[in-house]
Amino acid sequence: MKPVITIEYCPKCGWLLRAAYMAQELLTTFTAELGGVTLKPSETAGTYTIFLNDQQVFDRKEAGHFPEIKFLKQLVRDLVAPDKQLGHSDR
C-alpha cells in the first residue's frame, strides 16, 4: 500500500491555496510513489502540519515558517523514495 500525505491547514488563515499548491507539487513529483495527498481543514487556528500516513513530518509552529516546496519534496523523497532523483530540487 502506497503512503498518503495529509496536509492539515487552517482555513481561517486562508492557507487552502498554499496546501493545494503543495499537494499538486507532491502528486506531480511522486506520481508512482504516493497513494494520494489529502487536504484536511483544521479546527485549530494557525495549523499547518504535514503527515506521512499518521507520522508528523513537518509542523509550521515548530519550524517557525512554512516549508519551501524544494525542502518538502526532499523530505518526502527521503521518506518514500530515497533513490529518486529530483532534478533541480536536488541542487
C-alpha positions as CSV (number, residue, x, y, z in Angstrom):
1,M,0.0,0.0,0.0
2,K,1.4,3.4,-1.0
3,P,1.9,6.1,1.6
4,V,-0.5,9.0,1.8
5,I,0.4,12.6,2.7
6,T,-2.1,14.7,4.7
7,I,-1.7,18.5,4.8
8,E,-3.7,19.9,7.7
9,Y,-4.2,23.6,7.3
10,C,-6.0,26.5,9.0
11,P,-8.9,27.6,6.7
12,K,-9.5,30.7,8.8
13,C,-5.9,31.8,8.0
14,G,-6.6,31.4,4.2
15,W,-4.0,28.6,3.7
16,L,-6.1,26.4,1.5
17,L,-4.4,27.6,-1.7
18,R,-0.9,27.0,-0.2
19,A,-1.9,23.5,0.8
20,A,-3.4,22.8,-2.6
21,Y,-0.3,24.0,-4.4
22,M,1.9,21.8,-2.2
23,A,-0.4,18.9,-2.8
24,Q,-0.2,19.4,-6.6
25,E,3.6,19.6,-6.5
26,L,3.9,16.4,-4.4
27,L,1.4,14.5,-6.6
28,T,3.3,15.6,-9.8
29,T,6.7,14.7,-8.4
30,F,5.7,11.4,-6.7
31,T,3.1,10.1,-9.1
32,A,4.2,6.4,-8.7
33,E,5.3,6.6,-5.1
34,L,2.3,8.2,-3.3
35,G,-1.2,6.8,-2.8
36,G,-2.6,10.3,-2.6
37,V,-2.5,13.7,-0.8
38,T,-5.3,14.7,1.5
39,L,-6.2,18.3,2.4
40,K,-7.6,18.5,5.9
41,P,-9.1,21.7,7.3
42,S,-8.0,22.1,10.9
43,E,-10.2,23.3,13.7
44,T,-7.1,24.8,15.5
45,A,-6.1,28.3,14.3
46,G,-2.7,28.6,12.8
47,T,-2.2,24.9,12.0
48,Y,-0.1,23.9,9.0
49,T,1.1,20.3,9.6
50,I,2.1,17.7,7.2
51,F,1.8,14.0,7.9
52,L,3.1,10.9,6.1
53,N,0.4,8.3,6.9
54,D,0.0,9.0,10.6
55,Q,3.5,10.3,11.3
56,Q,4.0,14.1,11.6
57,V,6.9,15.2,9.3
58,F,6.5,19.0,9.4
59,D,4.8,21.5,11.7
60,R,4.8,25.2,10.8
61,K,4.6,26.2,14.5
62,E,7.6,24.1,15.5
63,A,9.7,25.2,12.5
64,G,8.6,28.8,12.7
65,H,7.9,29.0,9.0
66,F,6.2,27.3,6.1
67,P,8.1,24.6,4.2
68,E,9.7,25.6,1.0
69,I,8.5,23.3,-1.8
70,K,12.1,22.2,-2.5
71,F,12.5,21.2,1.2
72,L,9.2,19.4,1.3
73,K,10.0,17.4,-1.9
74,Q,13.3,16.4,-0.4
75,L,11.7,15.4,2.9
76,V,9.1,13.3,1.2
77,R,11.6,11.7,-1.2
78,D,13.9,10.8,1.7
79,L,10.9,9.0,3.4
80,V,9.2,7.3,0.5
81,A,11.7,7.0,-2.4
82,P,15.3,7.6,-1.2
83,D,16.9,6.8,-4.5
84,K,14.6,9.1,-6.6
85,Q,16.3,12.0,-8.3
86,L,14.6,15.3,-8.0
87,G,16.4,17.2,-10.7
88,H,16.7,20.9,-9.9
89,S,15.2,20.3,-6.5
90,D,18.3,18.4,-5.5
91,R,20.6,21.3,-6.2
